[in-house]
Structures are given as structure tokens and as C-alpha cells.
């Protein structure tokens, strides 16, 4: 009986040792975090009123601008966004493409809420995002992004409000 317990103990130790060796030989992806600041404006907008209650509208817009990362990188940002809101307070969903100077891209899918003042003017948005893909040096990227956005009052002739955002991108890249 003592010999059998010793044999079982030896098997368990061997399995654990093999697992440690295998796990140590596989490169592990290390999560990186980057803070960024973004500025964008509306380049296209289509808003359609919904007749159920006063002030209800669904819109589709394109926003374009720049994202500046704390590591000195910057990218052109293009956002395709839908909103569904009543008197400005709304939900949003969007797809963003960040195109870097070297041609690499990051694609992000976002959801969030937009707040408005009592006059219906949009003032802020809170957004959470999933990284859904990338190209070039970002091939295989995975991660999340959060940001808080301040919306500036629209100026005469503008399609919509300019947005100033601060966010955090947390991501992993596949091991090489």
C-alpha cells in the first residue's frame, strides 16, 4: 500500500513538472495599457425623427479626427456611429478604425450613452469598446478601451458637435 501511494505521488509530481515546463515554453501575451486623447468632428450626418414621442430621433453619422497616444504614436480616426435618442439623451453604437502613419490599423466596436442638457444639446458621452481586429503591427490584437468624451457646442454651419475624448486602451498582441 505504501508503495502504491509513493507511485501515485510520483505520477502527480511528474504531471505537475511536465505542465510547468510546457507552460514556461509557450510565450505568454502580456497586456499593455496606453492612454490616448482624441479629437473628432462630424463629416456626415443623417438624422431621422421617430414619431412616437417628441424629440425622438435615430441618426447615422461619420466622425473623423485624430488620436494621440501617450507613447507618441498617433492615428487618423474614422467612426461610423448610430444613435437612438430622445431630446439628446441617447444610446450609441459605433465602429472605429484607427489608421497609423505606418499603415497599421486597429478596429474597435463601441457602445455607450450620450448625455444632453435640458435644452437637448449633447454634452458628454461614456463609451466602452472591444478591439475587434487589426492589421500590420496590430495583427491579432485583442483588448478593450474605455473613454469619456466632452462634446463642444456646435458652431454655425457644422453638421454636429466636435468631440474631445480621453481614454485607455488595454490590449495584447500575439507572441512572436
C-alpha positions as CSV (number, residue, x, y, z in Angstrom):
1,X,0.0,0.0,0.0
2,X,2.8,2.4,0.9
3,X,4.5,1.6,-2.5
4,X,1.2,2.4,-4.3
5,X,0.9,5.8,-2.6
6,X,4.5,6.5,-3.5
7,X,3.9,5.6,-7.1
8,X,0.8,7.9,-7.2
9,X,2.7,10.7,-5.7
10,X,5.5,10.3,-8.2
11,X,2.9,10.4,-11.1
12,X,1.3,13.6,-9.7
13,X,4.7,15.3,-9.3
14,X,5.7,14.2,-12.9
15,X,2.4,15.6,-14.3
16,X,3.0,18.9,-12.5
17,X,6.6,19.2,-13.6
18,X,5.6,18.5,-17.2
19,X,2.9,21.1,-17.1
20,X,5.3,23.7,-15.7
21,X,7.8,23.0,-18.4
22,X,5.2,23.2,-21.2
23,X,3.7,26.4,-19.8
24,X,7.1,28.0,-19.5
25,X,8.0,27.3,-23.1
26,X,4.9,28.9,-24.6
27,X,5.3,32.7,-25.0
28,X,2.6,34.5,-22.9
29,X,0.9,37.6,-24.2
30,X,1.4,40.5,-21.8
31,X,-1.3,43.1,-21.6
32,X,-0.2,46.6,-22.4
33,X,-2.0,49.8,-21.5
34,X,-1.9,53.0,-23.4
35,X,-3.7,56.3,-22.6
36,X,-4.9,58.4,-25.6
37,X,-6.6,61.6,-26.4
38,X,-8.9,62.1,-29.3
39,X,-10.5,64.9,-31.2
40,X,-13.0,64.4,-34.0
41,X,-15.9,66.1,-35.8
42,X,-18.9,65.1,-37.8
43,X,-18.3,64.8,-41.6
44,X,-21.6,63.1,-42.5
45,X,-25.0,63.0,-40.7
46,X,-28.4,61.7,-41.4
47,X,-31.0,62.1,-38.5
48,X,-34.5,60.7,-38.9
49,X,-37.3,61.7,-36.5
50,X,-39.3,58.9,-34.9
51,X,-43.0,59.8,-34.4
52,X,-43.6,58.0,-31.1
53,X,-42.6,60.9,-28.7
54,X,-41.4,64.5,-29.1
55,X,-37.7,64.8,-29.7
56,X,-37.1,61.1,-30.6
57,X,-34.6,60.6,-33.5
58,X,-32.3,57.9,-34.8
59,X,-29.1,59.0,-36.6
60,X,-26.2,57.7,-38.6
61,X,-23.1,59.7,-38.6
62,X,-19.4,59.6,-39.7
63,X,-16.9,61.3,-37.4
64,X,-13.2,61.9,-38.3
65,X,-10.3,63.2,-36.4
66,X,-7.0,62.3,-34.7
67,X,-6.0,60.0,-31.8
68,X,-2.7,60.8,-30.0
69,X,-1.3,58.1,-27.8
70,X,0.9,58.6,-24.7
71,X,3.8,56.7,-26.4
72,X,4.0,59.4,-29.2
73,X,2.0,57.4,-31.8
74,X,-0.9,59.0,-33.5
75,X,-3.6,57.7,-35.8
76,X,-6.4,59.0,-38.0
77,X,-9.7,58.0,-36.5
78,X,-12.8,57.3,-38.6
79,X,-16.0,56.4,-36.7
80,X,-19.3,55.1,-38.2
81,X,-21.9,55.7,-35.5
82,X,-25.6,55.2,-34.8
83,X,-27.5,56.9,-32.0
84,X,-31.1,56.5,-30.8
85,X,-32.2,59.3,-28.5
86,X,-34.9,61.4,-27.1
87,X,-34.1,65.1,-26.7
88,X,-30.4,64.3,-27.0
89,X,-30.1,61.7,-24.3
90,X,-29.3,58.6,-26.3
91,X,-27.5,55.3,-26.7
92,X,-24.8,54.9,-29.3
93,X,-23.1,52.1,-31.1
94,X,-20.1,52.6,-33.4
95,X,-17.2,51.1,-35.3
96,X,-13.9,52.9,-35.4
97,X,-10.8,52.5,-37.5
98,X,-7.5,53.9,-36.3
99,X,-5.0,54.2,-39.1
100,X,-1.4,54.8,-38.0
101,X,1.4,56.5,-40.0
102,X,2.9,53.2,-41.0
103,X,-0.5,52.0,-42.3
104,X,-1.2,49.6,-39.4
105,X,-4.8,49.7,-38.2
106,X,-6.9,49.0,-35.1
107,X,-10.6,48.3,-35.4
108,X,-12.9,48.9,-32.4
109,X,-16.6,48.3,-31.7
110,X,-18.2,50.6,-29.1
111,X,-21.3,51.1,-27.1
112,X,-22.2,53.9,-24.8
113,X,-24.5,56.6,-23.7
114,X,-24.8,60.3,-24.6
115,X,-26.0,62.9,-22.2
116,X,-27.7,66.2,-23.1
117,X,-28.6,69.4,-21.2
118,X,-32.2,70.4,-20.6
119,X,-32.2,72.2,-24.0
120,X,-31.3,68.9,-25.8
121,X,-27.7,70.0,-26.6
122,X,-25.3,67.0,-26.3
123,X,-22.7,67.5,-23.5
124,X,-20.9,64.2,-22.8
125,X,-20.6,60.5,-23.7
126,X,-19.3,57.5,-21.8
127,X,-18.1,54.7,-24.0
128,X,-16.7,51.2,-23.6
129,X,-15.2,49.3,-26.5
130,X,-13.9,46.0,-27.7
131,X,-10.9,45.7,-30.0
132,X,-12.2,43.5,-32.9
133,X,-9.1,43.4,-35.2
134,X,-6.0,45.0,-36.5
135,X,-3.5,45.0,-39.4
136,X,0.2,45.4,-39.7
137,X,1.9,45.6,-36.4
138,X,-1.5,45.2,-34.7
139,X,-2.4,41.9,-36.5
140,X,-4.1,39.6,-33.9
141,X,-4.7,42.4,-31.4
142,X,-7.3,41.9,-28.7
143,X,-8.4,44.2,-25.9
144,X,-10.7,46.8,-24.5
145,X,-10.9,50.6,-24.5
146,X,-12.9,53.0,-22.3
147,X,-13.2,56.7,-22.8
148,X,-15.0,59.8,-21.6
149,X,-16.0,62.3,-24.2
150,X,-16.9,66.0,-23.9
151,X,-19.0,67.4,-26.7
152,X,-18.4,71.1,-27.7
153,X,-21.4,73.2,-28.7
154,X,-21.9,73.2,-32.5
155,X,-20.8,76.2,-34.4
156,X,-22.9,77.7,-37.2
157,X,-22.7,75.5,-40.3
158,X,-21.3,72.4,-38.6
159,X,-23.2,69.1,-39.1
160,X,-22.7,68.1,-35.5
161,X,-20.7,68.7,-32.4
162,X,-16.9,68.3,-32.1
163,X,-15.8,65.7,-29.6
164,X,-12.8,65.8,-27.2
165,X,-12.0,62.4,-25.5
166,X,-9.6,60.8,-23.1
167,X,-9.3,57.1,-23.0
168,X,-7.4,54.0,-22.0
169,X,-6.6,51.1,-24.4
170,X,-5.7,47.8,-22.8
171,X,-4.5,45.2,-25.3
172,X,-2.5,42.1,-26.1
173,X,-0.7,41.1,-29.2
174,X,0.1,37.5,-30.1
175,X,3.6,36.3,-29.2
176,X,6.1,36.3,-31.9
